[in-house]
């Protein structure tokens, strides 16, 4: 019979002796059903009884094949029918295995003592099994005394003296051998090979049908397994869940003893991310082993291609040692590549022997699904990370936009960056000549460096590297760092850190750092930190600009006050003194006039009176420029003088003792003076209250009247001038003046310079 599966599965039946009968066809449909039919409608082809008997035997076997009987049943029937038909004493069918052995799968004997099924015979020497294996053609042995090899010895021991063997070919591949033997010395008939071929072809058809059914069932099972994993991927299950499903589904489908998925790490190790075993996980998730040697994980890593080892005795390296300890005899590995980059490996291992030839291809379907799950998870993680980045940056930017104090921005930057990057420690430091000074620090455990710590630069550590290069730097192992800063960082328990420079208007201002206690920080840490340093730099630039503006305004106010004091002093020491002198001279001249010069005396008296008036005006002007009482006695006496002179009764409560910084006393004095003037001119008030207190190095002054209210900064330049003066000193001026409810003017003035240094006393 000639088997042609690709063209309708036509099987032309050849009768004994090799003659082809045109009246009989053995056919198989697409699902492997085999039938023996007559082309002429006759029950069997013409011929002698021996030929008819052959066809009857073939019919019986073909009926089993057509009924999709189990291959074992077909094999047993084939051997018996062939043995009986050919008048043999014994008949056996054997399968060739991958390890160069033949396994007996069916056996028959005319005496009942058959060759044991399951016997394994190593190939080699000169014997029926080996000759067919080597030539793929029928073989005849007429004298078993000439045989050799394990199979030859087993045949002699069983009493065989002659045999004929025919290959069993399944879809063009040598599958096994069919043998009939005699215990007599005479050879088997010359047509034995041809007659035996009909049985081997029926056996091949049964094998092909069984394999087709097995492949179809395997394909369906494979698709079902892949579909279950794909469902997890489609619903965005956690990667750990997908990995666990992949290893279990692949292991059960392939029939492996153990399956594992591992991730390749940057330090040359592989880490188990999922594992499945017929006896429970052999390697727990998280187990790490260094690559190296000759083993499946290392081969896949080196070649980026599938790899197999069919005998663990030939493997070596850490992974091989661990596999042998667990009893693995063979393994297959397939790379897991994510977006073109080698990510990890899936390994299937067996305790029984080599895995099937198609294992690599079947594993590949699962690796593609695993790679999709990894890529999806990475995309979601990147998107979530981007959103987290933006939220953290937005919170810091809000502080910057509302001009929060730099120290508040620095603290926020350190905390936001540390939390976002999963660091154990974050800090910001300012460069001061040859030192760095911490200005903010955060720790996941709450224990941080004091923000007043100052350390000298030098050695190999992050602050020094950033200071020297002006570029971002990282240290992945602080054991190799040096310098005083490195010692402090090691004592703090940090093992790795990343630092990014903080630049303010092109000038290197400081450094932003995050540290880890467990190992190197992610590769994108520098880029993610840069966003925070830019915001910190903006806050610093804004604060410096604000401080510069405030200092400038304070200098302008101080200069104006000094100018007024100088003018007041010049008036007092110059013009006033000259006027006083002139007045005295006039009075002396008036007294020296002779009697009868009353007219001249009167004129002199009028001039002297005029000079007194001018002198009073100058004193008033000088007092307005800078009251002498304020310079001489301080804020308390000056406010009491204002209260006495007020056109509206004033209740004065001063709870501040001693002298205050001169700029503060001046600002407070003019605030009260302006408030009382406005009360008298515009408020129609009947009383006013003044309260002066100090707390936390800040002077608090409040002036309230019971007038009709309605005061606003836009209604005149007086209040605006007071507001500018207060802000120039780092203070604040507030006005509350609802209609009909009076006016309250409040001013808060720090008792130190805007830059932080104490103001000079008055």
C-alpha positions as MATLAB code, in Angstrom:
seq = 'XXXXXXXXXXXXXXXXXXXXXXXXXXXXXXXXXXXXXXXXXXXXXXXXXXXXXXXXXXXXXXXXXXXXXXXXXXXXXXXXXXXXXXXXXXXXXXXXXXXXXXXXXXXXXXXXXXXXXXXXXXXXXXXXXXXXXXXXXXXXXXXXXXXXXXXXXXXXXXXXXXXXXXXXXXXXXXXXXXXXXXXXXXXXXXXXXXXXXXXXXXXXXXXXXXXXXXXXXXXXXXXXXXXXXXXXXXXXXXXXXXXXXXXXXXXXXXXXXXXXXXXXXXXXXXXXXXXXXXXXXXXXXXXXXXXXXXXXXXXXXXXXXXXXXXXXXXXXXXXXXXXXXXXXXXXXXXXXXXXXXXXXXXXXXXXXXXXXXXXXXXXXXXXXXXXXXXXXXXXXXXXXXXXXXXXXXXXXXXXXXXXXXXXXXXXXXXXXXXXXXXXXXXXXXXXXXXXXXXXXXXXXXXXXXXXXXXXXXXXXXXXXXXXXXXXXXXXXXXXXXXXXXXXXXXXXXXXXXXXXXXXXXXXXXXXXXXXXXXXXXXXXXXXXXXXXXXXXXXXXXXXXXXXXXXXXXXXXXXXXXXXXXXXXXXXXXXXXXXXXXXXXXXXXXXXXXXXXXXXXXXXXXXXXXXXXXXXXXXXXXXXXXXXXXXXXXXXXXXXXXXXXXXXXXXXXXXXXXXXXXXXXXXXXXXXXXXXXXXXXXXXXXXXXXXXXXXXXXXXXXXXXXXXXXXXXXXXXXXXXXXXXXXXXXXXXXXXXXXXXXXXXXXXXXXXXXXXXXXXXXX';
ca = [
       0.000    0.000    0.000;
       1.205    3.510   -0.795;
       0.059    6.165    1.736;
      -0.571    9.619    0.267;
      -2.110   11.856    3.018;
      -1.920   15.054    0.977;
      -4.020   13.745   -1.957;
      -7.159   12.301   -0.461;
      -5.414    9.653    1.623;
      -5.508    7.045   -1.175;
      -4.041    3.682   -0.176;
      -3.503    1.264   -3.083;
      -3.608   -2.301   -1.759;
      -0.868   -4.563   -3.015;
      -1.572   -8.290   -2.809;
       0.913  -10.847   -1.682;
       3.762  -11.297   -4.066;
       3.828   -7.613   -4.937;
       1.144   -7.669   -7.652;
      -1.196   -4.700   -7.520;
      -4.892   -5.474   -7.501;
      -6.795   -2.814   -9.465;
     -10.069   -3.902   -7.924;
      -9.321   -3.044   -4.270;
      -8.547    0.302   -2.620;
      -7.767    1.014    1.003;
      -8.836    4.655    1.518;
      -8.743    7.156    4.368;
     -10.824   10.354    4.712;
      -9.572   13.643    6.194;
     -10.108   12.560    9.757;
      -8.254    9.283    9.382;
     -11.145    6.784    8.864;
      -9.795    3.886    6.832;
     -11.954    1.564    4.677;
     -11.190   -1.402    2.433;
     -13.498   -1.351   -0.566;
     -13.866   -3.312   -3.799;
     -13.665   -1.384   -7.046;
     -15.654   -4.086   -8.946;
     -18.142   -4.886   -6.257;
     -16.710   -8.338   -5.687;
     -16.247   -9.428   -2.078;
     -12.498   -9.963   -2.615;
      -9.976  -10.042   -5.408;
      -9.495  -13.194   -7.442;
      -6.607  -15.423   -6.473;
      -5.600  -18.505   -4.647;
      -6.499  -19.340   -1.070;
      -3.211  -17.962    0.175;
      -3.932  -14.576   -1.453;
      -7.512  -14.624   -0.217;
      -6.290  -15.380    3.279;
      -3.974  -12.394    3.080;
      -6.805  -10.164    2.110;
      -8.996  -11.528    4.857;
      -6.278  -10.765    7.399;
      -5.820   -7.289    5.938;
      -9.576   -6.760    6.088;
      -9.651   -7.602    9.748;
      -6.829   -5.182   10.524;
      -8.305   -2.501    8.233;
     -11.614   -2.787   10.067;
      -9.847   -1.963   13.322;
      -8.093    0.983   11.685;
     -11.326    2.221   10.141;
     -13.018    2.048   13.529;
     -10.270    4.247   15.017;
      -9.205    1.517   17.386;
      -6.438    2.308   19.804;
      -2.981    1.943   18.208;
      -2.034   -0.721   20.777;
      -5.009   -2.841   19.668;
      -4.045   -2.405   15.990;
      -0.418   -3.296   16.712;
      -1.416   -6.463   18.548;
      -3.770   -7.482   15.725;
      -1.176   -6.703   13.036;
       1.512   -8.821   14.666;
      -0.815  -11.750   15.251;
      -2.383  -11.663   11.775;
       1.004  -11.289   10.123;
       2.542  -14.047   12.199;
      -0.290  -16.489   11.535;
      -0.622  -15.603    7.856;
       3.087  -15.966    7.164;
       3.444  -19.150    9.162;
       5.970  -17.601   11.501;
       6.716  -18.766   14.991;
       7.020  -15.239   16.355;
       6.093  -11.711   15.261;
       7.058   -8.429   16.909;
       6.589   -4.738   16.254;
       9.043   -2.227   17.745;
       9.253    1.566   17.875;
      12.503    3.451   17.378;
      13.198    5.908   20.177;
      15.327    9.073   20.255;
      17.972    7.523   22.492;
      19.022    4.985   19.804;
      16.933    2.165   21.250;
      14.001    0.119   20.021;
      11.010   -0.590   22.256;
       8.811   -3.647   21.665;
       5.198   -2.439   21.431;
       3.481   -5.651   20.227;
       4.472   -9.320   20.282;
       2.910  -12.640   19.209;
       4.076  -16.217   19.393;
       2.627  -19.407   17.981;
       3.645  -21.141   21.209;
       2.329  -18.409   23.506;
       5.773  -17.394   24.765;
       6.002  -13.958   23.151;
       8.865  -11.488   23.362;
       8.009   -9.204   26.350;
       6.196   -5.984   25.341;
       8.051   -2.938   26.661;
      11.460   -4.502   26.257;
      14.042   -1.898   25.238;
      16.825   -2.994   22.927;
      19.829   -0.705   22.331;
      20.642   -0.473   18.638;
      23.994   -1.516   17.300;
      25.702   -4.525   15.752;
      24.126   -6.752   13.082;
      20.517   -7.649   13.808;
      17.031   -7.078   12.398;
      16.323   -3.940   14.438;
      19.626   -2.267   13.594;
      19.700   -3.205    9.874;
      16.275   -1.668    9.208;
      17.143    1.397   11.268;
      20.340    1.919    9.277;
      18.980    1.247    5.778;
      15.261    2.099    6.056;
      14.698   -1.011    3.903;
      13.492   -4.558    4.554;
      16.128   -6.913    5.917;
      16.430  -10.703    6.019;
      18.560  -12.776    8.386;
      18.806  -16.458    7.485;
      21.286  -17.497   10.178;
      21.082  -15.831   13.594;
      24.448  -17.249   14.475;
      25.856  -14.353   12.445;
      23.996  -11.616   14.404;
      25.536   -9.286   16.974;
      24.604   -6.427   19.264;
      22.101   -6.369   22.181;
      19.095   -7.048   19.908;
      20.904   -9.946   18.182;
      21.807  -11.510   21.516;
      18.202  -11.148   22.788;
      16.898  -12.856   19.607;
      19.360  -15.754   19.950;
      18.466  -16.141   23.610;
      14.811  -16.411   22.581;
      15.664  -19.119   20.076;
      15.209  -17.195   16.826;
      17.180  -18.646   13.880;
      15.820  -16.678   10.887;
      13.786  -13.522   10.392;
      12.391  -10.981    7.953;
      11.966   -7.355    9.020;
      10.161   -4.484    7.268;
      10.311   -0.779    8.201;
       7.199    0.987    9.460;
       7.168    4.383    7.684;
       4.779    7.067    8.974;
       4.409   10.120    6.731;
       7.855    9.590    5.249;
       9.560    9.121    8.619;
      11.016    5.860    9.885;
       8.854    5.076   12.875;
       9.612    1.447   13.711;
      10.022   -2.105   12.436;
       7.820   -5.210   11.919;
       9.625   -8.560   12.313;
       8.533  -12.173   11.794;
      10.848  -14.919   13.044;
      11.327  -18.696   12.733;
      12.850  -20.958   15.296;
      13.636  -23.380   12.483;
      16.843  -23.113   10.500;
      15.073  -22.736    7.136;
      14.604  -19.235    5.770;
      11.198  -17.592    5.465;
       9.480  -17.640    2.044;
      10.853  -15.164   -0.524;
       7.563  -13.180   -0.696;
       7.494  -12.571    3.055;
       8.790   -8.964    2.754;
       6.080   -8.000    0.262;
       3.294   -9.681    2.188;
       4.482   -8.175    5.466;
       4.510   -4.696    3.904;
       0.729   -4.646    3.711;
       0.510   -5.052    7.480;
       3.160   -2.415    8.186;
       1.295    0.068    6.006;
      -1.929   -0.560    7.909;
      -0.005   -0.107   11.150;
       1.450    3.139    9.752;
      -2.058    4.323    8.885;
      -3.219    3.596   12.425;
      -0.226    5.470   13.804;
      -0.784    8.434   11.483;
      -4.464    8.550   12.376;
      -3.663    8.402   16.077;
      -1.043   11.093   15.675;
      -3.478   13.268   13.738;
      -6.083   12.867   16.453;
      -3.454   13.552   19.090;
      -2.214   16.617   17.213;
      -5.764   17.871   16.780;
      -6.497   17.340   20.454;
      -3.164   18.925   21.343;
      -3.914   21.893   19.090;
      -7.316   22.347   20.709;
      -5.796   22.075   24.184;
      -3.030   24.499   23.223;
      -5.520   27.007   21.849;
      -7.658   26.696   24.973;
      -4.631   27.267   27.202;
      -3.496   30.248   25.138;
      -7.031   31.626   25.162;
      -7.181   31.440   28.963;
      -3.901   33.336   29.256;
      -4.943   35.814   26.555;
      -8.127   36.530   28.525;
      -6.019   37.522   31.524;
      -3.867   39.764   29.337;
      -6.924   41.344   27.704;
      -8.466   42.289   31.025;
      -5.168   43.839   32.152;
      -4.516   41.340   34.943;
      -1.451   41.935   37.072;
       1.762   40.643   35.456;
       2.306   38.269   38.403;
      -1.090   36.684   37.710;
      -0.298   36.323   33.998;
       3.151   34.842   34.738;
       1.664   32.268   37.105;
      -0.975   31.306   34.528;
       1.638   31.037   31.746;
       3.897   28.691   33.699;
       1.039   26.451   34.817;
      -0.723   26.302   31.443;
       2.529   25.690   29.551;
       3.708   23.040   31.999;
       0.457   21.080   31.892;
       0.175   21.357   28.111;
       3.717   20.186   27.426;
       3.679   17.543   30.113;
       6.736   18.993   31.829;
       7.728   18.282   35.390;
       8.447   21.935   36.030;
       8.084   25.315   34.316;
       9.570   28.621   35.338;
       9.581   32.210   34.127;
      12.571   34.321   35.092;
      13.606   37.921   34.552;
      17.151   38.849   33.540;
      18.601   41.422   35.933;
      21.245   44.085   35.186;
      23.736   42.450   37.555;
      24.003   39.255   35.496;
      21.474   37.205   37.437;
      18.072   35.763   36.703;
      15.181   36.165   39.129;
      12.230   33.753   39.216;
       8.944   35.642   38.701;
       6.664   32.567   38.416;
       7.039   28.797   38.820;
       4.888   25.678   38.520;
       5.644   22.047   39.238;
       3.768   18.765   39.261;
       4.856   18.467   42.900;
       4.533   22.171   43.784;
       6.973   25.043   43.058;
      10.553   23.843   42.921;
      12.021   27.362   42.963;
      10.074   29.959   44.922;
       9.260   33.301   43.321;
      12.104   35.737   43.940;
      14.853   33.099   43.833;
      17.960   34.557   42.178;
      20.850   32.747   40.536;
      23.829   34.137   38.681;
      24.119   33.332   34.994;
      27.136   31.501   33.680;
      28.284   28.106   32.472;
      26.288   25.902   30.111;
      22.638   25.762   31.074;
      19.357   26.797   29.497;
      18.898   30.262   31.135;
      22.494   31.220   30.278;
      22.296   29.909   26.694;
      19.101   31.852   26.036;
      20.644   34.987   27.530;
      23.771   34.634   25.397;
      22.076   33.794   22.081;
      18.619   35.404   22.423;
      17.396   32.119   20.866;
      15.587   29.024   22.186;
      17.880   26.472   23.799;
      17.594   22.878   24.971;
      19.698   20.496   26.989;
      18.554   16.871   26.712;
      21.038   15.519   29.238;
      21.634   17.548   32.377;
      24.906   15.693   32.918;
      26.395   17.840   30.153;
      25.253   21.091   31.800;
      27.175   23.151   34.325;
      26.963   26.476   36.146;
      24.777   27.652   39.075;
      21.479   26.986   37.263;
      22.597   23.489   36.207;
      23.640   22.576   39.733;
      20.298   23.731   41.128;
      18.420   21.807   38.414;
      20.284   18.544   39.073;
      19.640   18.873   42.797;
      15.930   18.945   41.967;
      16.214   15.913   39.709;
      15.810   17.613   36.333;
      17.266   15.537   33.477;
      16.423   17.806   30.534;
      15.182   21.341   29.886;
      14.026   23.661   27.118;
      14.091   27.478   27.305;
      12.545   30.160   25.112;
      13.394   33.896   25.333;
      10.814   36.462   26.434;
      11.409   39.619   24.398;
       9.523   42.822   25.148;
       9.462   45.423   22.374;
      12.614   44.000   20.826;
      14.534   43.773   24.099;
      15.424   40.498   25.829;
      13.481   40.584   29.090;
      13.643   37.051   30.442;
      13.134   33.344   29.759;
      10.536   30.580   30.100;
      12.041   27.209   31.005;
      10.324   23.807   30.907;
      12.145   20.943   32.633;
      11.620   17.193   32.791;
      12.621   14.589   35.332;
      11.937   11.718   32.884;
      14.015   12.590   29.824;
      14.162   14.878   26.776;
      11.102   17.011   26.080;
       9.258   16.612   22.737;
      10.742   18.169   19.626;
       7.980   20.789   19.308;
       8.347   22.106   22.849;
      10.159   25.285   21.766;
       7.413   26.251   19.327;
       4.635   25.543   21.811;
       6.382   27.579   24.522;
       6.816   30.494   22.108;
       3.072   31.152   22.007;
       3.061   31.635   25.754;
       6.143   33.872   25.719;
       4.418   36.214   23.259;
       1.425   36.548   25.593;
       3.718   37.077   28.562;
       5.616   39.754   26.618;
       2.339   41.489   25.769;
       1.335   41.484   29.435;
       4.739   42.902   30.394;
       4.573   45.599   27.709;
       1.024   46.529   28.737;
       2.007   46.678   32.393;
       5.040   48.792   31.569;
       2.885   51.134   29.497;
       0.364   51.437   32.337;
       3.195   51.944   34.812;
       4.769   54.618   32.628;
       1.419   56.356   32.220;
       0.732   56.146   35.945;
       4.281   57.307   36.636;
       3.809   60.242   34.285;
       0.551   61.160   36.025;
       2.220   60.822   39.428;
       5.118   62.968   38.212;
       2.763   65.652   37.002;
       0.706   65.619   40.208;
       3.821   65.927   42.386;
       5.270   68.676   40.196;
       1.926   70.490   40.220;
       1.846   70.497   44.022;
       5.330   71.979   44.177;
       4.532   74.445   41.394;
       1.514   75.651   43.369;
       3.810   76.532   46.261;
       6.167   78.330   43.903;
       3.308   80.222   42.243;
       1.987   81.545   45.539;
       5.483   82.632   46.512;
       5.791   80.258   49.461;
       8.997   80.690   51.483;
      11.932   78.827   49.895;
      12.330   76.545   52.904;
       8.723   75.385   52.458;
       9.354   74.738   48.748;
      12.590   72.857   49.499;
      10.867   70.633   52.056;
       8.070   69.901   49.594;
      10.537   69.145   46.787;
      12.470   66.685   48.958;
       9.365   64.866   50.134;
       7.591   64.777   46.758;
      10.711   63.569   44.934;
      11.520   60.949   47.563;
       8.011   59.492   47.615;
       7.602   59.596   43.842;
      10.885   57.831   43.109;
      10.472   55.233   45.837;
      13.646   56.428   47.530;
      14.491   55.967   51.191;
      16.027   59.411   51.551;
      15.893   62.743   49.710;
      17.740   65.975   50.417;
      18.553   69.354   48.950;
      21.812   71.134   49.704;
      23.218   74.568   48.932;
      26.840   75.071   47.915;
      28.733   77.530   50.125;
      32.265   77.927   48.791;
      33.987   74.631   49.697;
      31.054   73.255   51.677;
      27.523   72.039   51.212;
      24.717   72.991   53.579;
      21.532   70.927   53.794;
      18.438   73.070   53.325;
      15.829   70.276   53.223;
      15.693   66.545   53.953;
      13.090   63.761   53.900;
      13.185   60.082   54.814;
      10.717   57.250   54.357;
      11.437   56.201   57.952;
      11.213   59.713   59.382;
      14.883   59.813   60.427;
      16.613   62.516   58.380;
      19.817   64.528   58.449;
      19.353   67.826   60.326;
      18.879   70.590   57.789;
      21.569   72.703   59.463;
      24.287   70.154   58.753;
      27.214   71.591   56.855;
      29.871   69.332   55.377;
      33.092   70.027   53.534;
      33.265   68.909   49.917;
      35.960   66.491   48.797;
      36.502   62.860   47.833;
      34.179   60.796   45.661;
      30.579   61.393   46.671;
      27.500   62.885   45.058;
      27.660   66.506   46.299;
      31.320   66.718   45.353;
      30.836   65.105   41.923;
      27.950   67.430   41.056;
      29.905   70.439   42.340;
      32.962   69.517   40.258;
      31.171   68.650   37.007;
      27.992   70.702   37.172;
      26.256   67.569   35.829;
      23.987   64.871   37.224;
      25.835   62.012   38.926;
      25.052   58.647   40.453;
      26.801   56.245   42.785;
      25.355   52.726   42.651;
      27.565   51.373   45.429;
      28.544   53.763   48.225;
      31.076   51.243   49.499;
      33.408   52.677   46.837;
      32.684   56.328   47.750;
      35.063   58.475   49.796;
      35.224   61.711   51.731;
      33.517   62.941   54.888;
      30.154   63.157   53.145;
      30.430   59.524   51.979;
      31.170   58.381   55.537;
      28.091   60.185   56.828;
      25.929   58.710   54.090;
      27.162   55.170   54.790;
      26.476   55.634   58.492;
      22.961   56.663   57.512;
      22.538   53.285   55.792;
      22.383   54.442   52.183;
      23.889   52.140   49.539;
      23.216   54.105   46.350;
      22.210   57.641   45.378;
      21.540   59.977   42.455;
      22.209   63.725   42.444;
      21.085   66.452   40.044;
      22.431   70.037   40.013;
      20.185   72.958   40.980;
      20.953   75.893   38.718;
      19.598   79.390   39.373;
      19.835   81.733   36.390;
      22.820   79.802   34.992;
      24.637   79.646   38.321;
      25.256   76.358   40.162;
      23.364   76.882   43.406;
      23.183   73.421   44.942;
      22.244   69.777   44.479;
      19.110   67.615   44.794;
      19.726   64.023   45.915;
      17.742   60.813   46.437;
      19.202   57.705   48.065;
      18.375   54.019   48.460;
      19.222   51.541   51.188;
      18.747   48.437   48.993;
      20.484   49.045   45.668;
      20.813   51.183   42.531;
      18.006   53.590   41.681;
      16.158   53.305   38.326;
      17.870   54.550   35.178;
      15.382   57.398   34.672;
      15.881   58.860   38.158;
      18.054   61.725   36.911;
      15.491   62.841   34.333;
      12.597   62.667   36.792;
      14.549   64.627   39.420;
      15.317   67.385   36.925;
      11.700   68.582   36.942;
      11.862   69.155   40.699;
      15.203   70.952   40.556;
      13.812   73.342   37.940;
      10.903   74.227   40.227;
      13.260   74.607   43.177;
      15.466   76.877   41.068;
      12.416   78.966   40.148;
      11.476   79.285   43.809;
      15.038   80.283   44.690;
      15.196   82.821   41.865;
      11.826   84.264   42.881;
      12.840   84.449   46.528;
      16.154   86.038   45.673;
      14.420   88.542   43.417;
      11.852   89.276   46.111;
      14.564   89.605   48.736;
      16.528   91.881   46.436;
      13.426   93.979   45.772;
      12.574   94.151   49.457;
      16.141   95.056   50.338;
      16.150   97.686   47.629;
      12.876   99.153   48.870;
      14.177   99.108   52.419;
      17.284  100.943   51.283;
      15.111  103.534   49.503;
      12.986  104.042   52.614;
      16.078  104.216   54.823;
      17.681  106.692   52.442;
      14.526  108.830   52.439;
      14.379  108.767   56.230;
      18.047  109.644   56.458;
      17.507  112.519   54.006;
      14.608  113.819   56.057;
      16.682  113.594   59.223;
      19.501  115.457   57.506;
      17.106  118.166   56.287;
      15.596  118.405   59.770;
      19.080  118.660   61.269;
      20.153  121.224   58.696;
      17.051  123.299   59.399;
      17.574  123.000   63.124;
      21.279  123.674   63.114;
      21.306  126.141   60.221;
      18.216  128.157   59.262;
      16.569  127.982   62.700;
      19.712  129.037   64.514;
      20.287  131.951   62.146;
      16.661  133.072   62.532;
      16.976  132.913   66.309;
      20.183  134.899   66.100;
      18.596  137.515   63.830;
      15.600  137.815   66.155;
      17.874  138.415   69.123;
      19.832  141.010   67.161;
      16.609  142.820   66.283;
      15.446  142.824   69.884;
      18.808  144.216   70.959;
      18.629  146.945   68.315;
      15.087  147.753   69.338;
      16.177  148.153   72.972;
      19.053  150.414   71.974;
      16.922  152.919   70.090;
      16.657  156.391   71.627;
      13.407  157.767   72.853;
      11.280  159.365   70.245;
      12.002  156.708   67.666;
       8.826  154.832   68.346;
       8.063  154.378   64.690;
      11.304  152.577   64.021;
      10.937  150.548   67.179;
       7.523  149.425   66.071;
       8.895  148.397   62.744;
      11.660  146.423   64.389;
       9.152  144.761   66.673;
       7.051  143.726   63.679;
      10.123  142.258   61.956;
      11.057  140.346   65.119;
       7.507  139.013   65.417;
       7.660  137.932   61.790;
      10.909  136.135   62.412;
       9.338  134.322   65.380;
       6.535  133.164   63.108;
       8.957  131.924   60.453;
      10.891  130.125   63.160;
       7.728  128.394   64.388;
       6.938  127.350   60.812;
      10.418  125.910   60.374;
      10.096  124.005   63.648;
       6.788  122.601   62.473;
       8.304  121.574   59.140;
      11.301  120.017   60.829;
       9.044  118.125   63.204;
       7.075  116.779   60.249;
      10.198  115.689   58.472;
      11.442  113.672   61.413;
      10.043  114.422   64.874;
      12.740  115.068   67.371;
      10.751  113.318   70.066;
      10.911  110.062   68.050;
      14.654  110.310   67.598;
      15.233  111.291   71.226;
      12.662  109.299   73.183;
      11.606  106.424   70.934;
       8.206  105.130   69.788;
       6.351  105.328   73.112;
       6.858  109.058   73.835;
       6.359  109.927   70.155;
       2.962  108.148   70.053;
       1.908  109.828   73.286;
       2.703  113.219   71.701;
       0.574  112.314   68.667;
      -2.268  111.220   70.928;
      -2.175  114.523   72.870;
      -2.215  116.553   69.666;
      -5.026  114.504   68.077;
      -8.300  116.299   67.366;
     -10.111  113.049   68.311;
      -9.803  111.550   71.801;
      -7.338  108.648   71.742;
      -7.068  105.615   74.019;
      -3.398  104.548   73.835;
      -2.184  101.082   74.936;
       1.554  100.500   74.476;
       2.872   97.119   75.671;
       6.367   97.452   74.230;
       9.301   98.485   76.371;
      12.602  100.035   75.298;
      13.830  101.115   71.926;
      13.018   99.331   68.702;
      14.964   99.322   65.436;
      14.839  102.816   63.971;
      13.124  101.785   60.665;
      10.389  100.033   62.646;
       9.820  103.009   64.977;
       9.656  105.367   62.004;
       7.166  103.201   60.094;
       4.979  102.744   63.184;
       5.035  106.478   63.978;
       3.983  107.549   60.491;
       1.283  104.846   60.404;
      -0.315  106.252   63.581;
       0.130  109.824   62.360;
      -1.587  109.061   59.042;
      -4.370  107.107   60.742;
      -5.147  109.915   63.222;
      -5.030  112.530   60.456;
      -7.508  110.519   58.352;
      -9.711  109.973   61.394;
      -9.866  113.690   62.084;
     -10.365  114.767   58.458;
     -12.612  112.073   56.941;
     -14.020  109.572   59.420;
     -16.278  111.864   61.527;
     -15.218  109.697   64.443;
     -15.604  110.557   68.119;
     -12.810  108.288   69.439;
      -9.840  106.215   68.425;
      -7.928  103.314   69.992;
      -4.235  102.562   69.505;
      -2.692   99.246   70.596;
       1.002   98.367   70.263;
       2.330   94.860   71.091;
       5.154   92.563   70.032;
       5.441   88.770   69.749;
       7.854   86.367   67.998;
      10.118   89.249   66.960;
       7.257   91.038   65.195;
       5.744   94.411   66.161;
       1.927   94.505   65.938;
       0.215   97.897   65.793;
      -3.554   98.483   65.484;
      -5.413  101.824   65.116;
      -9.207  101.732   65.241;
     -11.782  104.541   65.074;
     -15.577  104.554   65.354;
     -16.127  106.631   62.220;
     -18.263  105.867   59.162;
     -15.607  103.640   57.464;
     -15.107  103.309   53.732;
     -11.345  103.830   53.698;
      -9.465  102.184   50.788;
      -5.930  102.165   49.421;
      -7.166  103.629   46.140;
      -8.653  106.721   47.804;
      -5.341  108.407   48.437;
      -1.570  108.113   48.371;
      -1.126  108.179   52.159;
      -2.197  104.586   52.799;
      -0.299  103.366   49.727;
       2.862  105.028   51.004;
       2.415  103.342   54.395;
       1.852   99.969   52.686;
       5.024  100.389   50.608;
       7.003  101.364   53.715;
       5.730   98.298   55.627;
       6.487   95.891   52.772;
       9.904   97.425   52.289;
      10.666   96.264   55.821;
       9.218   92.794   55.178;
       5.975   93.677   56.960;
       2.314   93.937   56.029;
      -0.318   96.651   56.252;
      -4.010   95.816   56.371;
      -7.063   98.070   56.269;
     -10.522   96.965   57.347;
     -13.118   99.697   56.831;
     -16.649   98.419   56.193;
     -19.171  101.265   55.694;
     -20.698  102.405   58.973;
     -18.441  100.191   61.124;
     -15.346  102.324   61.574;
     -11.822  101.757   60.271;
      -9.074   99.487   61.571;
      -5.542   99.995   60.344;
      -3.085   97.211   61.220;
       0.615   96.910   60.567;
       2.958   93.997   61.352;
       6.664   94.774   61.186;
       9.449   92.173   61.676;
      12.156   93.224   64.064;
      14.834   91.948   61.636;
      15.986   92.691   58.123;
      14.213   91.026   55.167;
      17.338   88.959   54.674;
      17.072   87.543   58.204;
      19.621   89.631   60.134;
      18.400   91.711   63.113;
      17.646   95.341   62.384;
      19.893   97.865   64.056;
      18.400   99.382   67.177;
      17.037  102.912   67.136;
];
